Amino acid sequence: MANASTPADTAAETGAAPPGASTADRYPGTPRWVKMSVIVVLALALVLVIAAVATGGQHGPMRHMPAGAPSGEAMART
């Protein structure tokens, strides 16, 4: 028995977690592509928010009407 090893030694040598270890001990972490995707999505959302604030945030159906067009309230009164 020159090369007798215990199961714990074998697990340590191969990098495998022992049978009683939790999944947190074995999980290597979040992949880089997931982290980068989250960063890109957050950056785009931030750009959209900044653009909305910088342009005054004006929105709605009357934004595209000419300046002399009657408003919805004036049309409802007539």
N, C-alpha and C positions, 0 to 999 in steps of 0.2 A: 504494500500500500504506500507507494511513494507519492502519489498525487491525490490523496484523499482530501476533498474540500467539503465544507459544510454548505448548505443551500444559501446561507447568508453571505458567505464569501463569494459564491458564484454570482449572486445578485449584485453585490458591490462591484465586482469586476466588470460585469456587463452593463452597468449603469441602470439596471432595472430596479424599480422600487420593491421593497420587501412586501410580502402579501398583506400585511396589516396597514400599509401606508394609505393615506387618504388620496383622493384624486388631485387635490391641490399640490401634493408633493410630486405627482407625476406629470401634471399639465405644464407644458413649456411656456405658456403665455399667449397673448393675442398676437396673431401674425402681423407682420409689418404692413401688408397690403390693406388690412382692415384699419389699422391706425391711420395710414395715409388717406384712405377713403373718407374717414371721419373728419380729418383735418381739412380736406378739400371741400367737403359738403359744408362744414361750419364756416369756412372762408367765403364760399359763395353766398351763404345766407347772410353773413355780415356785410358783404358788398351790396346785396339787395336792400338790406335795411338802411345802410348809409345812403344809397341812391334814392330811396323813398323819402328819407328825411331831408336830403339836400335839395330835392325838387319841390319841396313843400308838401309832399304827400297828397296833392290834389288828385282826386279820383271821382268817379261817378259818371253817369250818363251825360250830364250837362257840360262836362269838360270839353267835349268835341263839338259843341254847338257854337255857331258864330256869335259874336258879341251882341248883335242886335236881335237875336232870336228871343221870342217870348219864353219865359220860364214856365215850368210846370204848374206853378200856383196861378199865374196869370191866365193860363189856358183853361184851368179848372173853373175859374170865376166866370168865364164868358159862356 
